[in-house]
Amino acid sequence: MAVIRSALQEIAGFATSSSLADQALPGFEELAMPLFDSLYNFALWMVRNSNDAEDLVQETYLKALRGFATFQPATNFRAWIFQILRNTFLSSRAKLDRRMTVAMESDDGTELAVDTETPEMILMNRSNYQLIQRAIEDLPLHYREALLLCEVEQMSYQEISKVLAIPIGTVMSRLARARKALRGSLNRTSDASPSAERRQTAGINE
């Protein structure tokens, strides 16, 4: 953390003895540093590369520190800095497919996020971790980020709405569609597994 603090001081221009700098950086650290692991994990899911994830998080912290004076203390800092990370990611992807960055016409909130058998429950089963990981990575970006913010970061619909800059109804719709797509992917993988083939063969032999 000391290394990060030193880098932030130098790059953001806080490496001075002014009282303003002395007050701003500690206040920022108190709010931002506990979120480091969560930001990195979310960045890693987004960019799928550890080096790129580290760069994205570093740039996010620098932007957040430089803009910390604009943050309103009574508001949600976690949602604020996650929004910076996401915007930084999107701005760094100049050739990102437009369909991944804008609300889909089908995201009209017609489906609710409530589900009695949600696929994220399977995350509790370690044996399925790799299957889950691949299935989540295959989701379109706008579904993947909503699902991760909800199920991994445990954000409320309101927080997700702020991070993604979309209405709460759209958040719920994306979560419902993400879970449906994830379940379908897992079911297809399960049906194609060797154990499934053995069961089918056994059924034929009977």
Backbone bond lengths (Angstrom), bond angles and torsions (degrees), N, CA, C in turn:
res aa  C-N    CA-C-N  psi(-1)  N-CA   C-N-CA  omega(-1)  CA-C   N-CA-C  phi
1 M - - - 1.455 - - 1.526 110.74 -
2 A 1.336 116.42 -33.62 1.462 120.35 179.03 1.519 110.94 -63.80
3 V 1.337 115.95 -36.81 1.465 119.96 178.60 1.520 110.34 -65.45
4 I 1.332 115.50 -43.55 1.469 120.25 179.13 1.524 110.04 -62.65
5 R 1.333 116.21 -42.53 1.469 120.56 -178.79 1.520 110.53 -62.48
6 S 1.339 116.24 -42.45 1.457 120.46 179.65 1.522 111.21 -63.43
7 A 1.342 115.58 -43.03 1.465 119.78 179.88 1.519 111.17 -64.78
8 L 1.333 116.37 -41.87 1.461 120.25 179.25 1.521 110.99 -64.02
9 Q 1.310 116.32 -40.21 1.461 120.31 178.69 1.522 111.22 -61.49
10 E 1.317 115.56 -45.73 1.463 119.90 -175.66 1.513 112.34 -70.15
11 I 1.357 116.06 -49.20 1.462 119.87 -174.31 1.515 111.97 -72.92
12 A 1.317 116.57 -37.76 1.470 119.70 -176.36 1.521 112.57 -85.58
13 G 1.303 117.07 -2.44 1.448 119.32 176.05 1.500 114.16 84.32
14 F 1.336 117.57 21.33 1.448 121.29 179.91 1.530 112.26 -98.66
15 A 1.317 117.77 5.73 1.458 120.42 -178.25 1.526 110.14 -79.88
16 T 1.299 116.24 54.12 1.455 121.91 178.84 1.509 108.65 -128.81
17 S 1.291 116.85 174.51 1.457 121.01 -178.76 1.524 112.33 -100.38
18 S 1.308 116.89 12.54 1.460 119.56 -177.98 1.517 110.59 -67.21
19 S 1.334 116.08 147.99 1.458 119.88 -179.68 1.517 111.54 -65.09
20 L 1.349 117.00 -31.30 1.456 120.65 179.10 1.521 110.12 -63.11
21 A 1.339 116.50 -43.46 1.459 120.17 179.39 1.515 110.75 -66.08
22 D 1.351 116.06 -40.81 1.454 120.36 -179.02 1.517 111.32 -61.44
23 Q 1.334 117.77 -31.99 1.458 121.85 -178.44 1.527 111.64 -85.50
24 A 1.322 117.72 -38.13 1.456 121.31 -173.61 1.529 112.99 -70.16
25 L 1.331 116.89 -47.23 1.455 119.44 -174.80 1.525 112.87 -65.71
26 P 1.330 119.88 -47.51 1.467 118.73 177.18 1.524 112.59 -58.61
27 G 1.333 117.48 -39.24 1.456 120.46 178.45 1.515 111.44 -64.01
28 F 1.309 115.61 -38.95 1.464 120.40 177.42 1.520 110.32 -66.53
29 E 1.312 116.77 -46.33 1.465 121.00 179.99 1.525 111.95 -58.25
30 E 1.302 115.68 -41.76 1.469 119.97 -177.76 1.518 111.54 -59.68
31 L 1.321 116.41 -36.71 1.454 120.86 -179.58 1.527 112.64 -87.16
32 A 1.319 116.95 -37.69 1.458 121.09 -169.05 1.520 115.07 -88.41
33 M 1.316 117.83 -40.56 1.458 119.73 -172.78 1.532 114.02 -63.60
34 P 1.328 120.41 -35.80 1.469 119.03 176.86 1.527 113.39 -63.22
35 L 1.331 117.03 -16.33 1.465 121.28 -178.86 1.520 112.81 -94.93
36 F 1.319 117.35 2.46 1.464 121.15 -173.33 1.526 111.82 -57.26
37 D 1.336 117.92 -49.97 1.463 121.28 -177.51 1.532 111.42 -63.53
38 S 1.326 116.11 -41.45 1.467 119.60 179.75 1.523 111.12 -64.69
39 L 1.311 116.64 -42.50 1.464 120.68 178.47 1.517 110.89 -63.53
40 Y 1.331 116.18 -42.54 1.463 119.62 -179.52 1.530 110.66 -65.04
41 N 1.330 117.16 -44.44 1.461 120.16 -179.83 1.526 111.50 -61.51
42 F 1.334 115.95 -42.32 1.463 119.56 178.79 1.526 110.16 -66.04
43 A 1.323 116.97 -41.72 1.467 120.93 178.20 1.520 111.08 -62.17
44 L 1.330 116.70 -39.24 1.463 120.79 -179.41 1.518 111.18 -65.12
45 W 1.324 116.92 -39.37 1.466 120.16 175.90 1.522 111.06 -63.90
46 M 1.330 115.88 -32.86 1.459 119.76 -176.58 1.528 111.91 -76.96
47 V 1.329 116.88 -47.07 1.466 120.46 -172.69 1.514 113.07 -97.83
48 R 1.351 117.20 -18.77 1.464 122.91 174.61 1.525 113.03 63.94
49 N 1.301 117.17 28.58 1.458 121.67 179.47 1.523 107.74 -152.92
50 S 1.324 117.07 127.84 1.465 120.46 -173.38 1.527 112.36 -64.24
51 N 1.333 117.26 -41.09 1.469 119.79 179.95 1.520 111.31 -65.45
52 D 1.330 116.29 -42.94 1.462 120.02 178.61 1.528 110.63 -66.37
53 A 1.335 115.96 -35.85 1.461 119.70 178.84 1.525 110.70 -64.96
54 E 1.330 117.29 -41.32 1.457 121.29 178.06 1.526 110.83 -63.20
55 D 1.334 116.08 -42.80 1.467 119.86 178.60 1.519 110.79 -63.63
56 L 1.332 116.22 -40.84 1.465 120.53 -178.99 1.523 111.00 -64.66
57 V 1.325 116.78 -42.34 1.461 120.56 179.42 1.527 110.78 -66.56
58 Q 1.322 116.57 -41.24 1.463 119.94 179.28 1.526 110.74 -62.07
59 E 1.326 115.94 -44.92 1.466 119.41 179.28 1.525 110.77 -64.92
60 T 1.326 115.78 -36.40 1.468 120.34 177.78 1.525 110.85 -62.16
61 Y 1.326 116.73 -45.63 1.461 120.36 179.69 1.523 111.49 -63.69
62 L 1.299 116.53 -39.31 1.465 119.65 179.82 1.525 110.96 -65.89
63 K 1.324 116.34 -44.58 1.459 119.72 178.44 1.531 110.82 -64.51
64 A 1.319 115.88 -40.75 1.464 119.38 179.98 1.521 111.35 -65.43
65 L 1.329 116.32 -40.21 1.462 119.57 179.37 1.516 111.14 -65.52
66 R 1.327 116.27 -43.39 1.465 119.92 -179.73 1.520 111.49 -64.81
67 G 1.343 115.70 -30.45 1.457 118.87 -178.99 1.511 113.54 -101.35
68 F 1.331 116.54 11.34 1.463 120.47 -174.91 1.521 112.33 -61.23
69 A 1.320 116.76 -29.39 1.467 119.94 -179.64 1.529 111.71 -64.69
70 T 1.345 116.16 -22.00 1.461 119.66 -179.39 1.530 112.24 -88.72
71 F 1.327 116.58 -9.46 1.462 119.56 -179.87 1.519 110.56 -74.59
72 Q 1.321 115.92 132.88 1.459 121.57 179.39 1.526 109.34 -90.36
73 P 1.322 118.50 116.69 1.469 122.55 -174.12 1.520 115.02 -52.60
74 A 1.289 118.04 -30.99 1.469 120.29 -176.51 1.526 112.98 -80.69
75 T 1.339 117.15 -2.75 1.454 119.90 -176.95 1.534 110.53 -100.60
76 N 1.330 115.93 -176.60 1.461 122.36 -172.91 1.536 110.76 -86.32
77 F 1.322 117.01 105.20 1.463 120.90 -177.81 1.525 111.15 -67.97
78 R 1.317 117.45 -39.20 1.467 120.06 -178.35 1.525 111.15 -60.69
79 A 1.312 117.05 -47.22 1.462 120.32 177.78 1.524 110.62 -62.81
80 W 1.325 116.37 -37.59 1.474 121.87 -179.02 1.516 111.16 -62.88
81 I 1.331 118.28 -46.91 1.457 119.97 -176.24 1.533 111.39 -77.47
82 F 1.327 117.39 -30.62 1.468 119.35 174.43 1.524 110.57 -66.19
83 Q 1.320 116.26 -35.77 1.461 119.89 176.78 1.522 110.56 -64.41
84 I 1.330 116.66 -38.46 1.466 120.59 176.89 1.519 110.19 -63.57
85 L 1.320 117.01 -43.06 1.464 120.36 179.07 1.523 110.91 -61.13
86 R 1.330 116.42 -46.24 1.462 119.76 -178.80 1.523 111.15 -64.36
87 N 1.328 117.16 -44.40 1.461 120.23 179.35 1.522 111.39 -63.79
88 T 1.328 116.22 -36.89 1.456 120.38 177.51 1.523 110.50 -64.87
89 F 1.328 115.76 -41.57 1.457 120.46 177.49 1.523 111.32 -61.55
90 L 1.325 115.99 -47.60 1.462 119.84 -178.35 1.527 111.98 -64.94
91 S 1.328 116.80 -40.19 1.460 119.81 -178.83 1.526 111.78 -69.11
92 S 1.335 116.39 -23.81 1.464 119.71 179.14 1.523 112.05 -83.56
93 R 1.311 115.62 -8.07 1.463 120.67 179.98 1.519 109.76 -107.48
94 A 1.313 116.24 75.87 1.461 121.33 -174.96 1.521 112.04 -61.34
95 K 1.334 116.63 -29.63 1.457 120.24 -176.80 1.525 112.18 -102.40
96 L 1.341 115.20 16.88 1.465 119.41 -179.71 1.520 110.11 -62.06
97 D 1.306 115.21 133.53 1.465 120.72 -179.73 1.521 109.68 -57.88
98 R 1.327 116.41 128.82 1.447 121.27 -177.00 1.531 112.61 -58.40
99 R 1.316 116.78 -30.25 1.460 118.38 -178.00 1.515 112.16 -69.60
100 M 1.340 117.59 -13.03 1.450 120.99 178.95 1.517 112.02 -92.11
101 T 1.307 117.94 -12.02 1.456 120.33 -173.86 1.521 114.07 -113.77
102 V 1.317 116.80 -6.76 1.457 119.31 179.85 1.515 109.58 -120.18
103 A 1.318 116.42 158.53 1.460 120.39 179.13 1.517 109.26 -65.51
104 M 1.323 116.20 134.23 1.453 120.83 179.70 1.531 108.66 -76.99
105 E 1.310 115.57 151.75 1.466 120.01 -179.72 1.529 110.57 -59.94
106 S 1.324 115.55 -27.77 1.463 118.86 -178.53 1.514 112.46 -80.77
107 D 1.346 117.93 -10.37 1.464 121.01 -179.90 1.522 110.23 -81.40
108 D 1.317 115.40 68.68 1.457 119.42 -174.62 1.524 112.18 -109.10
109 G 1.341 115.44 8.88 1.453 118.99 178.24 1.516 113.88 77.09
110 T 1.355 117.55 15.44 1.448 120.23 -178.87 1.526 111.98 -74.65
111 E 1.331 117.06 -16.72 1.451 120.74 177.39 1.520 108.46 -112.54
112 L 1.321 116.72 140.89 1.444 121.19 179.36 1.520 109.79 -94.22
113 A 1.344 115.26 154.70 1.458 120.00 -177.84 1.522 112.44 -80.47
114 V 1.338 117.57 -9.83 1.455 120.60 -178.36 1.529 109.61 -71.77
115 D 1.340 115.74 131.20 1.452 120.79 -178.61 1.519 108.49 -148.74
116 T 1.335 117.22 134.67 1.456 119.46 -177.14 1.518 112.64 -77.53
117 E 1.327 117.67 -20.39 1.469 121.00 179.68 1.526 108.49 -134.83
118 T 1.300 116.12 73.36 1.454 121.15 -174.88 1.524 110.70 -78.47
119 P 1.337 117.91 141.94 1.461 120.87 -177.16 1.511 113.84 -66.02
120 E 1.345 117.20 -23.40 1.455 117.86 180.00 1.521 111.99 -64.75
121 M 1.356 117.46 -17.99 1.458 120.08 176.71 1.521 110.76 -65.14
122 I 1.321 115.93 -26.34 1.464 120.22 -179.28 1.521 110.65 -68.42
123 L 1.327 116.69 -18.59 1.457 120.35 178.43 1.523 111.59 -58.82
124 M 1.315 117.44 -22.48 1.444 121.21 179.85 1.521 111.83 -72.40
125 N 1.309 117.34 -16.41 1.457 121.82 -179.38 1.525 109.31 -93.77
126 R 1.309 116.62 107.99 1.471 120.65 -175.01 1.526 112.64 -62.87
127 S 1.305 117.51 -30.09 1.464 119.93 -177.47 1.518 111.86 -66.45
128 N 1.329 116.41 -19.90 1.460 120.20 -178.72 1.520 112.60 -101.35
129 Y 1.336 117.54 9.31 1.462 120.53 -173.01 1.529 112.04 -58.68
130 Q 1.325 117.57 -48.38 1.461 120.09 -177.06 1.524 111.77 -65.06
131 L 1.323 116.03 -37.72 1.464 119.51 177.48 1.519 110.53 -64.62
132 I 1.336 115.59 -43.04 1.459 120.44 178.46 1.521 110.34 -62.72
133 Q 1.327 116.24 -44.75 1.456 120.53 -178.11 1.520 111.37 -59.74
134 R 1.327 116.07 -46.48 1.470 119.34 179.65 1.519 111.07 -64.81
135 A 1.323 116.42 -39.79 1.463 119.99 -179.28 1.523 111.36 -64.91
136 I 1.327 116.71 -40.90 1.469 120.03 178.32 1.521 110.71 -67.14
137 E 1.327 116.84 -40.87 1.460 120.50 179.70 1.524 111.82 -63.22
138 D 1.331 116.62 -27.97 1.463 120.76 -179.59 1.529 112.69 -80.64
139 L 1.327 117.33 -11.46 1.469 119.86 178.92 1.527 110.12 -67.89
140 P 1.325 118.61 147.11 1.468 120.61 171.49 1.527 109.52 -57.23
141 L 1.304 116.57 150.11 1.458 121.29 -174.24 1.519 112.91 -53.69
142 H 1.336 117.82 -44.90 1.460 119.83 -174.71 1.532 112.08 -68.32
143 Y 1.330 118.11 -24.11 1.455 120.90 173.15 1.526 110.88 -82.54
144 R 1.324 115.91 -41.85 1.464 120.91 -176.63 1.524 111.60 -61.81
145 E 1.322 116.85 -45.20 1.460 119.44 -176.67 1.521 111.38 -67.30
146 A 1.328 117.40 -37.51 1.465 120.40 178.75 1.525 110.72 -65.44
147 L 1.325 116.53 -43.59 1.457 120.80 -179.53 1.525 111.58 -64.96
148 L 1.317 117.14 -42.11 1.465 121.03 -179.09 1.522 111.62 -66.95
149 L 1.318 116.39 -41.78 1.468 119.37 179.09 1.523 111.14 -63.38
150 C 1.325 116.28 -35.76 1.458 120.30 -177.94 1.526 112.01 -78.98
151 E 1.326 116.83 -51.13 1.454 120.45 -170.43 1.527 114.01 -90.24
152 V 1.324 117.58 -31.33 1.462 120.28 -179.75 1.524 110.79 -92.40
153 E 1.334 116.59 -47.44 1.460 120.59 -178.60 1.527 113.00 -88.87
154 Q 1.328 116.30 -5.95 1.466 121.05 176.30 1.531 112.64 56.74
155 M 1.321 116.39 38.67 1.452 120.48 178.26 1.520 110.44 -82.27
156 S 1.312 115.54 150.21 1.457 120.94 175.21 1.520 109.29 -75.87
157 Y 1.337 116.27 165.74 1.462 119.66 177.04 1.530 110.60 -58.47
158 Q 1.331 115.84 -37.88 1.466 120.01 -179.24 1.525 111.18 -64.50
159 E 1.337 116.49 -42.07 1.465 119.70 178.34 1.525 111.39 -64.99
160 I 1.329 115.75 -43.36 1.467 119.81 179.32 1.521 110.10 -62.61
161 S 1.326 115.33 -40.32 1.459 120.07 178.25 1.527 111.17 -57.73
162 K 1.325 116.33 -40.51 1.466 120.17 -179.96 1.520 111.41 -70.77
163 V 1.333 116.74 -43.48 1.465 120.48 -178.93 1.520 111.47 -62.34
164 L 1.336 115.96 -44.77 1.457 120.69 -175.92 1.526 113.30 -89.75
165 A 1.332 116.60 -7.16 1.466 121.88 -179.88 1.524 111.62 57.33
166 I 1.319 115.84 47.77 1.468 122.20 178.33 1.531 108.42 -135.66
167 P 1.343 117.51 159.14 1.465 120.30 178.64 1.527 111.63 -64.55
168 I 1.323 116.13 156.09 1.463 120.38 179.56 1.527 110.92 -61.32
169 G 1.321 116.95 -36.35 1.463 119.82 177.68 1.520 111.94 -59.88
170 T 1.323 116.57 -38.24 1.460 120.67 178.23 1.524 110.79 -70.10
171 V 1.333 116.30 -35.28 1.464 120.11 175.23 1.524 109.98 -58.33
172 M 1.328 116.15 -48.74 1.463 121.03 -178.88 1.524 111.19 -62.80
173 S 1.324 115.94 -40.18 1.457 119.85 179.73 1.525 110.83 -64.93
174 R 1.327 116.26 -44.12 1.464 119.44 -179.56 1.523 111.29 -64.93
175 L 1.323 116.44 -38.31 1.456 119.25 178.66 1.526 110.50 -64.44
176 A 1.318 116.58 -43.26 1.461 120.30 179.60 1.524 110.66 -62.04
177 R 1.325 116.24 -44.19 1.464 120.48 -178.83 1.531 111.37 -70.67
178 A 1.320 116.41 -35.08 1.468 120.03 178.13 1.524 110.21 -65.24
179 R 1.337 116.08 -44.15 1.459 120.07 179.40 1.527 111.25 -64.80
180 K 1.325 115.81 -40.10 1.463 120.05 178.64 1.522 110.70 -63.77
181 A 1.330 117.05 -44.33 1.462 121.25 179.17 1.523 110.96 -65.56
182 L 1.327 115.82 -39.97 1.457 120.45 -179.90 1.522 110.72 -65.05
183 R 1.323 115.85 -44.19 1.459 119.75 178.57 1.525 111.08 -62.11
184 G 1.335 115.92 -42.52 1.459 119.20 179.19 1.512 111.71 -61.76
185 S 1.332 116.56 -41.40 1.467 120.69 178.96 1.517 111.01 -63.92
186 L 1.330 116.37 -42.90 1.466 120.29 -179.96 1.529 111.54 -66.98
187 N 1.324 116.50 -37.86 1.460 119.93 178.25 1.522 111.16 -65.49
188 R 1.344 116.32 -40.39 1.460 119.66 178.85 1.523 110.60 -65.42
189 T 1.328 115.78 -39.68 1.461 119.88 178.79 1.516 110.74 -65.53
190 S 1.337 115.61 -40.79 1.466 120.43 179.45 1.521 111.22 -64.68
191 D 1.329 116.61 -41.65 1.464 120.79 -179.52 1.519 112.18 -65.84
192 A 1.344 115.61 -28.03 1.459 120.23 -177.98 1.518 113.19 -92.75
193 S 1.321 117.44 0.33 1.461 120.99 -176.70 1.519 110.74 -74.76
194 P 1.353 117.47 155.54 1.466 121.17 178.52 1.513 113.01 -56.95
195 S 1.354 117.75 -37.56 1.456 119.98 -179.36 1.519 110.94 -64.54
196 A 1.351 115.94 -36.35 1.468 119.73 178.09 1.514 110.40 -66.66
197 E 1.347 115.51 -39.81 1.456 119.63 178.91 1.524 110.71 -64.19
198 R 1.347 115.53 -38.84 1.458 118.87 178.98 1.518 110.70 -65.07
199 R 1.337 116.34 -38.89 1.454 118.59 179.17 1.521 111.04 -65.24
200 Q 1.342 115.06 -40.44 1.456 118.07 178.30 1.526 112.10 -64.00
201 T 1.343 115.78 -40.93 1.453 120.83 178.85 1.522 111.05 -63.49
202 A 1.337 115.06 -41.45 1.465 119.42 179.68 1.512 110.18 -63.54
203 G 1.330 116.44 -37.83 1.453 120.28 179.08 1.508 111.93 -64.76
204 I 1.343 116.36 -37.76 1.463 120.50 178.95 1.517 110.95 -67.81
205 N 1.336 114.81 -42.40 1.467 119.48 -178.31 1.521 111.67 -64.46
206 E 1.339 114.72 -32.23 1.457 117.45 179.11 1.528 110.99 -67.72
